[in-house]
């Protein structure tokens, strides 16, 4: 990219940060077609996205990842008249986190199980569908549901990753396969168990499809790969964690890992577990600096003492890393969470914008990672400019004003003190994958923030890895909310739920302070969209879709979407009409792992679909069914109250089952609640399900290689105990809600 063009782009970027242009743009004139563009035209179109706002060509609409659209046909004055224009029911009722792309009137939406749909953006009519047929037993290889966050578009092709590690290119017009590659390199596997998954949306930069992977909780070594957009040939690869044998990988990252990173790691389990550092969400490209930015994740295991002996900063965990897009060559990095021991990933969206710093306009990165601090960095050099906590946090007393390094709260260093620690933010962070947005009208960054505490405590007896399980270095018996009548557990549970909350923070990056907030009923927010109509759009975990005034947060519109929304909305035009669309579907880590908390804070039965709104919409949703399951009388308990089998079963459940079926056996509503499963009624049926994998095709893997039949039986005994304890409460709740006589349940029947 030549300097003349950069100068023009720089001037345009500065202009667009003002309000004048954004408030005058309504609908674009005749749309320009990008369906059959040449090799570089798509990149130019993304850079100049405001010249054709009818499309949504990239994950964050523009390379800046601001998720702002200048469209203003729908605005503060008329958004109250918004109506459902169309809906398209999806074929999987699991979590939907995707950002649809819109290219020349066609919507490309990725859904759970890595499926792709091409829809008419004006009507929702299916044009084509592609199913990569991800094997069902892959579901338990990733931490947080078989979700997919979106696709990329380039030169007449759409690209997306699959949960089992493939990168696929399809013809955008026909949905025909162009190429498919397996993204996991042999050098990442290290001869040990590795559970690499993909749920990130790829980015295409200068003809290269760039994609990262997940899997740190299972023992993975992070890396990012760039493939030729036309052929699928590997162009370059950058590892974010050093080779544990301190030797070259034959990758572009070799030099910096051996010269800078390796010496920041002590001796420990990372040499067997890969170290983590997966890039499972944030990748962005900045045409102003001509750099690609990677958001790097947490360590593996989480426990810093076990992972690297409690020594060193562990580069590049919890960092932003800048690379050259053509070669993957390292340019700079900034580590936001050295010595990570809290799962404080930095993979939350990396946004660029222009703003005044000490009276001078600077081109900067703004970032709100899990650790609760809002960072402003120079986009070209990575220089720390400022940082301030955007949510309450108790792990650090602040940031060093010169270096940005955290000033640790000594009690928060739980792996070094050896004492349990109640952290806020917890492992889910002050902000997670839900997309934040920016408005050049208000000059505010809108953050879907949350407060979800977590109890960190050491795994007893040293680190031991469990196959096909999360391996965190934590006491898995301590991470859950014990649902019993012991006073200490009742008090802990009460405090946990009192500390749960979620809200939008309208953050002023110049003042490093909130301008206003929008409080929610529950802690888990959907992603955000801001528009030239002066609006913020967001879906919530309670099943509502909202439009807020971007200047003050006033709630201007609410739509009952029938199911929780965690995906970010998009906006576009088709046939001269503006639409706002979003994927609907409850899932991801919050309802999976924190089942009880999820149900207490706005859980609804899943009805996964894509919905789109316009000012003259005439569609309606079908009648919903939110009754879910009806509890039946649990089977007889053979284990006594103090039987060691119950304690063993709780440990096995928390180790192997909780991540999908909910903490302490309480499902968040996505996957079956095993307390009420018919399989727990007989030993043989339960072993067929858990041990032999009777439902492998549906995502329930087999565990006979990891647990003995007796260990699996302890899980069944634990679940029967949980069902017995929960039964009376469930019946009572239904009596209060519906007036249904409890005797129907107590006699073992169902209404």
Residue, then its C-alpha position, 0 to 999 in steps of 0.5 A: x500500500x503506497x504512501x499516497x493512498x495511506x495519506x488519503x485513507x488517513x485523511x478520510x479516517x480523521x474526517x469520519x471520526x467527526x459527526x458531520x458525515x456520519x449524521x448526513x449519510x442515510x442510504x447509499x446510491x446504487x450498490x456496487x457489486x463485489x460478487x465477482x471483484x478482482x483480487x484486491x478490490x474486496x480489501x479496498x471495499x472494506x477500507x472504504x466501507x462507508x462509501x457503500x454502507x448497504x453491505x457488511x463485508x467484514x466481521x466488524x464491518x470495517x477493518x477498524x472493528x468499530x461495528x458502526x454503520x452510517x445508515x440512518x433510515x432507522x433512527x432515534x425518531x422512528x425506531x419505536x416503529x421497528x417491526x419483524x421483517x423476516x425470520x429464518x429458523x436454524x437447524x440447531x438449537x445450540x448457541x449462536x454467536x455469528x456475525x452475518x456478512x451481507x454482500x450485494x443483497x445476500x446474507x452469509x450466516x454461520x451457525x452452530x456446528x460450523x454450518x453456513x447459510x446463504x439467505x436473501x437479505x430482504x426476505x430471509x429465503x434460503x439460497x443455499x446451505x453448506x454443512x461441513x459435517x463436523x463429527x459429533x464426538x468433537x463437541x467435548x474437545x472445546x471449552x464452550x459449545x460448538x459455536x461459530x462467530x462468523x465468516x470472511x468474504x473475498x473475491x467471490x468466496x466466503x471463508x469459515x472455520x469448522x469446530x474440528x479445525x478446518x478452514x473452508x472456502x466456498x463459492x459465494x454464489x453457489x455454495x460449492x466447495x472451492x478448497x478445504x484445509x486442516x489448520x492444525x500443524x504437526x509441530x503444535x501437537x508435540x506428541x501429546x493430547x491436543x484438543x484444537x478447535x475453531x470458532x473464530x471468524x477468519x479475517x482476509x488481509x491482502x489475499x491471505x485468510x488469517x485464522x486462529x484456534x481454541x483449546x487452551x483449557x485442554x492443553x494446546x499451544x497457540x498459533x495463527x495461520x495465514x492461507x492463500x485466499x485463492x488456493x488454500x496454501x499455507x503462507x505463514x504461521x506464527x506461534x504465540x507460545x515458544x516451543x517447549x524444547x526451545x527449538x525452531x518450529x520452522x515458522x516465522x515466529x522462531x526468531x522472536x520466540x527464541x530471542x524474547x519469549x522462551x526466557x520468560x517461561x519457567x519450568x513446568x507443565x506448559x512443556x507437556x500441556x502446550x502453554x495455551x495462548x490460543x488466539x480464539x477470537x480477536x484478529x484485526x487488520x489496520x490499513x493505516x499502520x499496515x499491521x495485523x493485531x492478534x489478541x492472545x489468550x490465557x495460559x495452559x494450565x491456568x495455574x501459573x505455579x504449575x504452568x511455569x513454576x511461578x516464574x516469568x511473565x510467560x510471553x505472549x499470554x494475555x497480549x496484543x501482538x502486531x505482525x506484518x500481514x504479508x509475512x507474519x513477521x513480529x513487529x511489537x507486542x504489549x502484554x496486558x496480563x503478565x503472569x496470567x493465573x486468572x484466565x484473563x485473555x486478551x482475545x476481546x475485540x481489538x478496535x482502532x480509532x483516531x482520538x486526541x491524546x494530550x491535545x494531539x490526534x493519535x491513531x490508537x488501539x482501544x481494548x477492553x480485555x477480560x482483566x477489567x482495564x481499558x487500554x489505549x495503545x499507539x497503533x503503530x508502535x504499541x506504546x502504552x498511552x493510558x489505562x483505567x479499569x472500566x469495571x470493578x476489579x480486585x486483582x490489581x491496584x492499578x496500572x503503572x502510568x509509564x509501562x501499563x504493567x499491573x500493580x498486583x494485589x498480593x492476595x490475588x496471586x493465589x497460585x503463589x500464596x496457596x490460598x483460595x481467592x474470590x476474584x472479580x472479574x472472574x474467569x469470564x472477565x469484565x468483558x468477554x467475546x460479546x462485541x463492543x462498538x464505537x460511534x463517531x457521533x458520540x465518540x464513545x466506546x460501548x462495552x457489553x460489561x459484566x461482573x461474574x466472580x470466580x473462586x480460584x483454588x489450587x488443585x490438590x496434590x500437584x498438577x495432574x492432567x485428565x484426558x478429554x477434560x479441562x485441565x486448569x490446575x484448579x481444585x474442581x470441587x471448589x469452582x462450583x456453587x454447591x447447592x446444599x444446606x450447609x451454612x457456608x455454602x448457602x452464604x457463598x451462593x448468596x454472595x455469588x448471585x448478589x455479585x452477578x450483574x451485566x450492563x452497557x458501559x458508554x466509555x469515554x476514551x478521552x476521559x477514561x471514564x463512563x459517560x453513562x451506563x445501561x443496566x440489565x437484568x442479568x450478567x450475560x450481554x449480547x454484542x453491540x451495534x451502533x448506527x448513524x441513526x444515533x442508536x445502539x442495538x443489543x440482544x440480551x440473555x432474557x430473550x429481549x432485543x433492544x434499541x437504545x439512544x446512543x447519547x444517553x442509553x434511553x431504551x427506545x425499543x424492545x422486541x421479545x425474541x423468545x430466546x436469549x441473544x448473545x450474537x452481535x447485530x448487523x445492519x444493511x440495506x436491500x432494495x433501498x430499505x434498511x434492516x437490522x439483523x441478529x442471530x438468536x440462540x442461547x449457548x457459549x460458556x456461561x449457560x454451559x458451565x454456570x448452569x444454575x447462574x444462567x437459569x437464575x439470570x434470565x435463561x429461556x428455552x432455545x429457539x435458534x434462528x436469524x431475525x431481521x427488522x425493518x420499519x415496515x416489517x410484517x412477520x411474526x414469530x411462531x408461538x413459543x414453548x418455554x415449559x421445557x422439561x417437567x420433573x419426574x420422581x427420581x430413582x431410588x438412591x442406593x448411596x447413603x448421605x455420607x457415602x464416599x461415592x457421592x463425593x467421588x461422583x461430584x469430582x468426576x462430574x465437575x472434571x468431565x461433565x460440568x463444562x457441558x451439562x452445568x456446574x453441580x448438575x444444573x444445566x443452563x438449558x442448552x444441553x440436557x439437565x442430567x438430573x432429569x435424564x432417563x439414563x440415570x435410572x439404570x446403571x446399564x443405560x447410564x454406562x451405555x451413554x457415558x461409557x460406550x458413547x451411545x449418543x456420540x453422533x449428537x455430541x456426547x463423546x464416550x469416556x470409557x478410556x478416561x474413567x472406569x465403570x465404577x467411576x462412571x457409576x459414581x457420577x450416576x449416584x451423584x446425579x440421583x442425589x442432585x435430582x432428589x435434592x432438587x425435585x421438591x424445589x422444582x415441583x414447588x416452583x411449578x406449583x407457584x407458577x402454574x397451579x399444577x398439583x404437585x401430587x402428579x409429580x410425587x406419584x411419579x407421573x407427568x402432566 
